[in-house]
């Protein structure tokens, strides 16, 4: 009996942001289909969330999916999307 050919698993991608500067005791978690932001102070968590949202807006503008973008290009988009 022949073995069925193995299918490679579907390619997925997910961004994870972790803030480590929380000192107020609040547990912050923001998640969506393709990203999760955990922890951080109120300011840090907000900045990370804004960065990720702007990153996905830029990917949409470029017509690219997270799972298809090259790591270097993603790094440049994230850097550009980070609030100053």
Biotite code that builds the C-alpha atoms (Angstrom):
import biotite.structure as struc

atoms = struc.array([
    struc.Atom([0.000, 0.000, 0.000], chain_id="A", res_id=1, res_name="UNK", atom_name="CA", element="C"),
    struc.Atom([1.334, 3.438, -0.961], chain_id="A", res_id=2, res_name="UNK", atom_name="CA", element="C"),
    struc.Atom([1.682, 6.140, 1.634], chain_id="A", res_id=3, res_name="UNK", atom_name="CA", element="C"),
    struc.Atom([-0.143, 9.361, 0.937], chain_id="A", res_id=4, res_name="UNK", atom_name="CA", element="C"),
    struc.Atom([2.224, 12.250, 0.221], chain_id="A", res_id=5, res_name="UNK", atom_name="CA", element="C"),
    struc.Atom([2.776, 14.500, 3.196], chain_id="A", res_id=6, res_name="UNK", atom_name="CA", element="C"),
    struc.Atom([1.245, 17.894, 2.990], chain_id="A", res_id=7, res_name="UNK", atom_name="CA", element="C"),
    struc.Atom([3.229, 20.724, 4.394], chain_id="A", res_id=8, res_name="UNK", atom_name="CA", element="C"),
    struc.Atom([1.303, 22.564, 7.082], chain_id="A", res_id=9, res_name="UNK", atom_name="CA", element="C"),
    struc.Atom([-0.384, 25.797, 6.032], chain_id="A", res_id=10, res_name="UNK", atom_name="CA", element="C"),
    struc.Atom([1.915, 28.754, 6.556], chain_id="A", res_id=11, res_name="UNK", atom_name="CA", element="C"),
    struc.Atom([0.712, 31.084, 9.289], chain_id="A", res_id=12, res_name="UNK", atom_name="CA", element="C"),
    struc.Atom([2.156, 34.166, 10.944], chain_id="A", res_id=13, res_name="UNK", atom_name="CA", element="C"),
    struc.Atom([1.458, 35.997, 14.189], chain_id="A", res_id=14, res_name="UNK", atom_name="CA", element="C"),
    struc.Atom([3.149, 39.000, 15.796], chain_id="A", res_id=15, res_name="UNK", atom_name="CA", element="C"),
    struc.Atom([3.736, 38.926, 19.554], chain_id="A", res_id=16, res_name="UNK", atom_name="CA", element="C"),
    struc.Atom([4.633, 42.011, 21.558], chain_id="A", res_id=17, res_name="UNK", atom_name="CA", element="C"),
    struc.Atom([5.713, 41.707, 25.183], chain_id="A", res_id=18, res_name="UNK", atom_name="CA", element="C"),
    struc.Atom([6.048, 44.740, 27.451], chain_id="A", res_id=19, res_name="UNK", atom_name="CA", element="C"),
    struc.Atom([8.231, 44.285, 30.516], chain_id="A", res_id=20, res_name="UNK", atom_name="CA", element="C"),
    struc.Atom([7.975, 47.696, 32.200], chain_id="A", res_id=21, res_name="UNK", atom_name="CA", element="C"),
    struc.Atom([4.667, 47.277, 34.050], chain_id="A", res_id=22, res_name="UNK", atom_name="CA", element="C"),
    struc.Atom([4.809, 48.331, 37.691], chain_id="A", res_id=23, res_name="UNK", atom_name="CA", element="C"),
    struc.Atom([1.159, 49.232, 38.342], chain_id="A", res_id=24, res_name="UNK", atom_name="CA", element="C"),
    struc.Atom([-0.158, 45.679, 38.667], chain_id="A", res_id=25, res_name="UNK", atom_name="CA", element="C"),
    struc.Atom([-2.555, 45.875, 35.708], chain_id="A", res_id=26, res_name="UNK", atom_name="CA", element="C"),
    struc.Atom([-2.660, 42.897, 33.361], chain_id="A", res_id=27, res_name="UNK", atom_name="CA", element="C"),
    struc.Atom([-2.872, 44.243, 29.816], chain_id="A", res_id=28, res_name="UNK", atom_name="CA", element="C"),
    struc.Atom([-3.730, 42.050, 26.839], chain_id="A", res_id=29, res_name="UNK", atom_name="CA", element="C"),
    struc.Atom([-4.709, 43.121, 23.334], chain_id="A", res_id=30, res_name="UNK", atom_name="CA", element="C"),
    struc.Atom([-5.178, 40.488, 20.677], chain_id="A", res_id=31, res_name="UNK", atom_name="CA", element="C"),
    struc.Atom([-6.510, 40.085, 17.184], chain_id="A", res_id=32, res_name="UNK", atom_name="CA", element="C"),
    struc.Atom([-6.323, 37.421, 14.505], chain_id="A", res_id=33, res_name="UNK", atom_name="CA", element="C"),
    struc.Atom([-2.669, 38.093, 13.625], chain_id="A", res_id=34, res_name="UNK", atom_name="CA", element="C"),
    struc.Atom([-1.188, 39.767, 16.708], chain_id="A", res_id=35, res_name="UNK", atom_name="CA", element="C"),
    struc.Atom([-1.078, 39.688, 20.494], chain_id="A", res_id=36, res_name="UNK", atom_name="CA", element="C"),
    struc.Atom([0.269, 42.412, 22.797], chain_id="A", res_id=37, res_name="UNK", atom_name="CA", element="C"),
    struc.Atom([0.908, 41.379, 26.401], chain_id="A", res_id=38, res_name="UNK", atom_name="CA", element="C"),
    struc.Atom([1.951, 43.412, 29.427], chain_id="A", res_id=39, res_name="UNK", atom_name="CA", element="C"),
    struc.Atom([3.791, 46.680, 29.616], chain_id="A", res_id=40, res_name="UNK", atom_name="CA", element="C"),
    struc.Atom([2.899, 49.955, 31.233], chain_id="A", res_id=41, res_name="UNK", atom_name="CA", element="C"),
    struc.Atom([-0.138, 51.790, 29.894], chain_id="A", res_id=42, res_name="UNK", atom_name="CA", element="C"),
    struc.Atom([2.131, 53.924, 27.690], chain_id="A", res_id=43, res_name="UNK", atom_name="CA", element="C"),
    struc.Atom([4.210, 51.009, 26.394], chain_id="A", res_id=44, res_name="UNK", atom_name="CA", element="C"),
    struc.Atom([1.189, 48.814, 25.711], chain_id="A", res_id=45, res_name="UNK", atom_name="CA", element="C"),
    struc.Atom([-0.477, 51.650, 23.820], chain_id="A", res_id=46, res_name="UNK", atom_name="CA", element="C"),
    struc.Atom([2.635, 52.314, 21.726], chain_id="A", res_id=47, res_name="UNK", atom_name="CA", element="C"),
    struc.Atom([3.026, 48.635, 20.856], chain_id="A", res_id=48, res_name="UNK", atom_name="CA", element="C"),
    struc.Atom([-0.645, 48.379, 19.887], chain_id="A", res_id=49, res_name="UNK", atom_name="CA", element="C"),
    struc.Atom([-0.435, 51.512, 17.729], chain_id="A", res_id=50, res_name="UNK", atom_name="CA", element="C"),
    struc.Atom([2.707, 50.179, 16.062], chain_id="A", res_id=51, res_name="UNK", atom_name="CA", element="C"),
    struc.Atom([1.106, 46.856, 15.172], chain_id="A", res_id=52, res_name="UNK", atom_name="CA", element="C"),
    struc.Atom([-2.062, 48.484, 13.826], chain_id="A", res_id=53, res_name="UNK", atom_name="CA", element="C"),
    struc.Atom([-0.017, 50.857, 11.643], chain_id="A", res_id=54, res_name="UNK", atom_name="CA", element="C"),
    struc.Atom([2.120, 47.910, 10.514], chain_id="A", res_id=55, res_name="UNK", atom_name="CA", element="C"),
    struc.Atom([-0.944, 46.013, 9.282], chain_id="A", res_id=56, res_name="UNK", atom_name="CA", element="C"),
    struc.Atom([-2.258, 49.159, 7.576], chain_id="A", res_id=57, res_name="UNK", atom_name="CA", element="C"),
    struc.Atom([1.067, 49.491, 5.715], chain_id="A", res_id=58, res_name="UNK", atom_name="CA", element="C"),
    struc.Atom([1.028, 45.804, 4.748], chain_id="A", res_id=59, res_name="UNK", atom_name="CA", element="C"),
    struc.Atom([-2.484, 46.287, 3.348], chain_id="A", res_id=60, res_name="UNK", atom_name="CA", element="C"),
    struc.Atom([-1.329, 49.359, 1.408], chain_id="A", res_id=61, res_name="UNK", atom_name="CA", element="C"),
    struc.Atom([1.504, 47.280, -0.081], chain_id="A", res_id=62, res_name="UNK", atom_name="CA", element="C"),
    struc.Atom([-0.883, 44.432, -0.877], chain_id="A", res_id=63, res_name="UNK", atom_name="CA", element="C"),
    struc.Atom([1.050, 41.941, 1.255], chain_id="A", res_id=64, res_name="UNK", atom_name="CA", element="C"),
    struc.Atom([0.013, 39.437, 3.890], chain_id="A", res_id=65, res_name="UNK", atom_name="CA", element="C"),
    struc.Atom([1.978, 39.017, 7.112], chain_id="A", res_id=66, res_name="UNK", atom_name="CA", element="C"),
    struc.Atom([2.797, 35.409, 6.219], chain_id="A", res_id=67, res_name="UNK", atom_name="CA", element="C"),
    struc.Atom([4.195, 36.473, 2.842], chain_id="A", res_id=68, res_name="UNK", atom_name="CA", element="C"),
    struc.Atom([6.342, 39.474, 3.763], chain_id="A", res_id=69, res_name="UNK", atom_name="CA", element="C"),
    struc.Atom([10.105, 39.015, 4.114], chain_id="A", res_id=70, res_name="UNK", atom_name="CA", element="C"),
    struc.Atom([11.527, 39.523, 7.632], chain_id="A", res_id=71, res_name="UNK", atom_name="CA", element="C"),
    struc.Atom([13.727, 42.463, 6.569], chain_id="A", res_id=72, res_name="UNK", atom_name="CA", element="C"),
    struc.Atom([10.800, 44.270, 4.954], chain_id="A", res_id=73, res_name="UNK", atom_name="CA", element="C"),
    struc.Atom([8.620, 43.599, 8.022], chain_id="A", res_id=74, res_name="UNK", atom_name="CA", element="C"),
    struc.Atom([11.334, 45.020, 10.295], chain_id="A", res_id=75, res_name="UNK", atom_name="CA", element="C"),
    struc.Atom([11.475, 48.180, 8.171], chain_id="A", res_id=76, res_name="UNK", atom_name="CA", element="C"),
    struc.Atom([7.673, 48.549, 8.259], chain_id="A", res_id=77, res_name="UNK", atom_name="CA", element="C"),
    struc.Atom([7.590, 48.085, 12.046], chain_id="A", res_id=78, res_name="UNK", atom_name="CA", element="C"),
    struc.Atom([10.382, 50.627, 12.489], chain_id="A", res_id=79, res_name="UNK", atom_name="CA", element="C"),
    struc.Atom([8.523, 53.108, 10.263], chain_id="A", res_id=80, res_name="UNK", atom_name="CA", element="C"),
    struc.Atom([5.236, 52.440, 12.132], chain_id="A", res_id=81, res_name="UNK", atom_name="CA", element="C"),
    struc.Atom([6.620, 52.961, 15.637], chain_id="A", res_id=82, res_name="UNK", atom_name="CA", element="C"),
    struc.Atom([5.407, 56.235, 17.179], chain_id="A", res_id=83, res_name="UNK", atom_name="CA", element="C"),
    struc.Atom([8.203, 58.649, 18.038], chain_id="A", res_id=84, res_name="UNK", atom_name="CA", element="C"),
])
